[in-house]
Amino acid sequence: MNRPEFEADLRREGYEVSEGGIDPNQHRAAHAHEFDVRLMVLDGSIGLAFGNDRRDYGPNDTCHIPAGTMHEEHVGPAGVRYLVGRRPAQ
């Protein structure tokens, strides 16, 4: 899926869309959001850990983190820039 398609899907599904990023080599401890998140990596990389399960995402990869899901964020040496959609928990 490309960026325009992803962004159109987000808007169609009621997500508020924005672009963001995290500086290189950052680690965000386990936390959860009160909202649903869908993310597309634009540049760089980020690893998301759900307990002992970790998945790394690079450019054009997408993921969904439902509200209330505990996760950690591990950002690579190039940082990460992403397109993110947020909406109230469904």
C-alpha positions as CSV (number, residue, x, y, z in Angstrom):
1,M,0.0,0.0,0.0
2,N,1.3,3.5,-0.8
3,R,1.0,6.6,1.2
4,P,-2.1,8.1,-0.6
5,E,-4.0,4.8,-0.3
6,F,-3.1,4.5,3.4
7,E,-4.1,8.0,4.1
8,A,-7.4,7.6,2.3
9,D,-8.1,4.4,4.3
10,L,-7.4,6.2,7.5
11,R,-9.7,9.1,6.7
12,R,-12.5,6.7,5.5
13,E,-12.2,4.8,8.8
14,G,-12.5,7.9,10.9
15,Y,-8.9,8.4,11.9
16,E,-7.3,11.9,12.5
17,V,-4.2,11.9,10.3
18,S,-0.9,13.6,11.1
19,E,2.8,13.2,10.4
20,G,5.3,12.8,13.1
21,G,8.7,11.4,14.1
22,I,11.0,10.2,16.9
23,D,14.7,11.1,17.2
24,P,17.3,8.4,16.6
25,N,18.1,5.7,19.2
26,Q,15.1,6.4,21.4
27,H,13.4,3.8,23.6
28,R,9.9,4.4,25.0
29,A,9.1,2.1,27.9
30,A,5.9,0.0,27.9
31,H,2.8,2.1,27.6
32,A,-0.7,2.0,26.1
33,H,-2.8,4.6,24.4
34,E,-6.4,5.4,25.0
35,F,-7.0,5.5,21.3
36,D,-6.5,3.2,18.2
37,V,-3.4,3.9,16.2
38,R,-2.5,3.0,12.6
39,L,1.0,3.9,11.5
40,M,3.0,3.9,8.2
41,V,6.7,4.4,8.4
42,L,7.9,7.0,5.9
43,D,11.7,7.0,6.7
44,G,13.9,5.3,9.2
45,S,12.8,2.4,11.4
46,I,11.0,1.5,14.6
47,G,10.7,-1.7,16.5
48,L,7.5,-2.4,18.5
49,A,7.6,-4.9,21.3
50,F,4.5,-6.5,22.6
51,G,5.7,-8.4,25.6
52,N,8.3,-10.9,24.2
53,D,7.1,-10.4,20.6
54,R,9.0,-7.7,18.7
55,R,8.5,-6.6,15.1
56,D,10.7,-4.1,13.2
57,Y,9.1,-1.7,10.7
58,G,10.8,0.2,7.9
59,P,9.7,2.5,5.0
60,N,6.2,1.7,3.7
61,D,5.5,-0.8,6.5
62,T,2.2,-0.3,8.3
63,C,0.9,-1.5,11.7
64,H,-2.2,-1.2,13.9
65,I,-2.1,-0.8,17.7
66,P,-5.6,-1.1,19.2
67,A,-6.4,1.1,22.2
68,G,-5.2,-0.4,25.5
69,T,-2.4,-2.5,23.9
70,M,0.8,-2.4,26.0
71,H,3.9,-1.9,23.8
72,E,7.4,-0.5,23.8
73,E,8.9,1.6,21.0
74,H,12.6,1.2,19.9
75,V,13.8,3.7,17.3
76,G,16.7,2.9,15.0
77,P,19.9,5.0,14.5
78,A,18.3,7.0,11.6
79,G,15.3,7.9,13.7
80,V,11.8,7.4,12.3
81,R,9.3,9.6,10.4
82,Y,5.8,8.3,10.1
83,L,2.2,9.0,9.0
84,V,-0.1,8.2,11.9
85,G,-3.9,7.9,12.3
86,R,-5.5,8.2,15.7
87,R,-9.2,7.6,16.6
88,P,-11.2,7.1,19.8
89,A,-11.3,3.4,20.9
90,Q,-13.9,1.4,19.0
